[in-house]
């Protein structure tokens, strides 16, 4: 890559900084070997930002994210901050970034590496060869709808309110992302909703059907979210691309994650609409949480964060060769039998976070040589 690109790294809380340290090493390797030209800036988000600044997302961090060519985020949250006011909780920093950057499309692949097929709790024949892409709408739906809140009723009871709302344009744009991905994959798209009881998702289904007219090559199906959850553990390979709402996507992507054997193996990309200068806003993060119970012990799995960087190369920088190189290095490390605790199997070799990073770098060297 000829032009220097800026990546904002927000390591966040819990195991985020440990996993991100391995990504920094890989970025340094790519830069040193002339495969990329990345300049790294770092900032705080989530609980770490609250501890330092009293806010989970500061204006400085938000401005740095808007100026960056892409953002790589570790994880946010933990019991330490559970008692904070709602607007100060670490997760508000993450949601704020998604909203302010306009990151409406969340891409969550669920891929089973051959070497890890036995790590899944499902039978190997059910998950072997699994490759699903879940497209989750990210800036609308019940997580952002108004009115919302907790109110006191005249009779002394308290009532909580959240509002599920989508406009036609919000549904159209996420549907087009999903159809475009389906065109590049197996040309099959399943839209997941709850149109039998929720009017908002009746509109969702009708709008997805309307967009389908522009993609006649794609086989479109619809499935209620409860059935989709069951089918993901019954026969997951029936799916290729799934598109769904913010809340439903949040839930079923974690279900799909466990098909792969560990949340520690799953990356994600959150993308926005092209800006006036041609950039496409993108934030990349592992699906797993901050895992505060193992933070600081050098035992966390860094592979989901490394795979998130691979997605960054692919979707933000159009560097397919670099992404394939890193993916191949990770595949080879797993084939060698190296495992962190979350994906440990009988007869395999237990390694630390940094040792997994060492192994990935060694494979990169071998592949480049």
Helices and strands as residue ranges (DSSP letters): E 5-12, H 16-32, E 38-43, H 47-53, H 59-67, E 70-75, G 79-81, G 86-88, H 90-100, E 105-111, G 114-119, H 124-127, E 131-137, G 141-143, E 149-152, E 158-161, H 168-184, E 188-193, H 199-212, E 219-224, H 225-234, G 236-238, E 241-244, H 246-259, G 263-265, E 267-274, E 280-286, G 292-294, H 303-315, H 320-335, E 338-339, G 341-343, E 349-350, H 353-368
